[in-house]
């Protein structure tokens, strides 16, 4: 009979722990259960937590979770076993996450600016080619075969560079927009660790 009571107490305790974990999962925007702090980082990187590369699985999971959250502050709540919880380690991890997301935001922003800047340059070159054709070639086009050949080459080049540049300014950079938005959100996220 005492064995049955111990078993039922164990089951009741496990049920309480499970209910407490579920309650914690609902408290924050993004909750992830960790076995150890290593779950956040790459298995192949032996460096300390403040320099270590983040795990691809972790990044994929965070991207998926943040995609569902359209606005507002993102809060990441890591659930870690009580016996493995260390405040000093958590401070290093918070800093590492902030540094990672800030660095990648800056790199992605720089790439977006580069694409859009290249588009503006292309539009400017296209306008210059159009002006050259209008000022120097159209007035003399009927007199000279060379001018006609140059006009045939410059006009499509001008239109192509204008349209392709406009495409880069208004559309092509949007391929980078999801990453830019993800890293923007993550640079402002709140990171907490909760024991379970």
N, C-alpha and C positions, 0 to 999 in steps of 0.2 A: 504493500500500500504506500509506504513512503516513497518508493521509486516512482510510482504513478504521480504523486504530488510534485516531486521534483521535475518530472517531465512536463507536467502541465504548467508549472511556474516558468520553466524555460521557454515553452511555447508562448506563454503570455508576455514574457519579457521581450522575446523576439518580435511579437506583434506590436508591442508598444514602441520598440525601436524603429520598426518599419513605419508605423504611423507618424512618429516624430520626424523621420527622414522625409516622408511625403509632405508633411507640413512645411518643413524647411525648403523643400523643392518649390513650393508654391509661393514662398515669400519674395523671391527675387525674379528678375526678368529671365536670367539664364542661370540655371543651376547645373553643376556638373559634379558627379561623385568621383572622387579620387581614391585610389588605394594608397598611393604615396604621391609626394610632390613630383616625382619623376614622370608621372603620367602626362604632365604638361609639356615636357621637353623631349627632344629627340634622343632615342636610345643610342645613337651613334656618336653623340657629342659628349666627351668625358669632362668638359669644363664645369666650373661651378655654376650655380643657378643664376648668378648675376651676369654671366656671359654666354650661357648655353643657348643653342638654337631651339626654337619652339618645335614641337611635334607637328607634323603634317596633319595627323588625325585630329589633333586639338584645333588647329586652324580651320580645318574643314567644318568641324562641328560648330565652332564659334561663328563662322560665316553663315552657315545654315540657320543658326538660331537668330542672328542679328537681321537676316533678310526678312524674317517675319515681323520684326519690330521696326515700324516705319519712322517713328519719331520719338523724341524724348531721350532721356538719359538711359544708357545701357548699364545694367548692374550685373556683374558676374559673381556668382556665389559658388565657391568651391567647397564641397563637403569633404572633410578629411577625418579619418579616424582620430578620436581623442588622444590616443597614445602616441600618434605620430605628429601631432600639431606642434609647431614651433614658430613663435612670433618673429624671431630674427630671420628665419628662412622665408617667411611670408613677406616680410618687408623687401627682401632681395627680389623675390618673384614679382611683386607689384612693380618695382622699379624696372625690372627686365621687360615686363609686358608693356609698360608705358614707353620705354625706349624703343622697343621693337615696333610698336604701332606708330609712334611718331616718325621714326626713320622711314618706314614704308609709306606713310602718308606723304612725307616730303618728297620721296622718290617718285611716287605716282603723280603728285601735283606737278613736279618738274617735267615729267613726261607729257602730261596733258598740255602744259604751257608750251612745250617744244612742238607738239603736233599742231596746236592752234597758231603758234608763231610761224611755223613753216607754211601753214595755210594762208596767213596774212601776206607773207612774202610772195607766195605764188600769185595771189590776187594782184599784188602791186606789180609784179613782173608782167602779168597778163595785160594790165592796163597800159603799162609802158609800151609793150609790143603793139597794142591797138593804136596808141597815139602815134607811134613811129609809122605804122602803116598809113594812118590817116594823113599825117603831115608830109611825109616824104615820098610815099609811093603812089597813093591815089592821084595826086595831081599829074604825075608823069606816066601813068600806067599804059596809056594808049601808044606812047611814043617808043617804048623800049621793052623788048622781050624779057630782058633780065629783071626789070621792075615787076613785070607780070609774074615771073617765077618766084621772086622774093615775096610778093603779095600772097600768092597761093600757099607758100610755106608759113608766112607770119600770121595770117588771119586765123587758121585753125589752131596754131600754137597759142595764140593769144586767148582764144575762147576756151581752149582746153585748160590752160593754166588758171584762168579765172574760175571756171567751174570746179576744177579739182581742188583749188585752194579754198573756195567757199565750202566745198564738201568737208574738207579737213576742219575748217573753223566751226561748222555747225553740226557735223555728223560723226566723222571718223573718231574724234576724241571720246565720243560717248561709249566706245568699246571699253574705255578705261574707267568710265563713270561708276560702275558697281564697286570696283576695288577702291576708288577714291572715296566713295561714300562709306564703305566698310571701315577703312582706316580712319576717316574723319570721326565716325562714331566711336571707334575704339580708343582714340586718343583722349576722349573725355569720359571713358567708362569708369565706373567704380568697381573695384575688386575687393571682395571680402572672402574670408575663410571661416567656415563654421564647423565646429567639431560635431561628430555624431557618434 
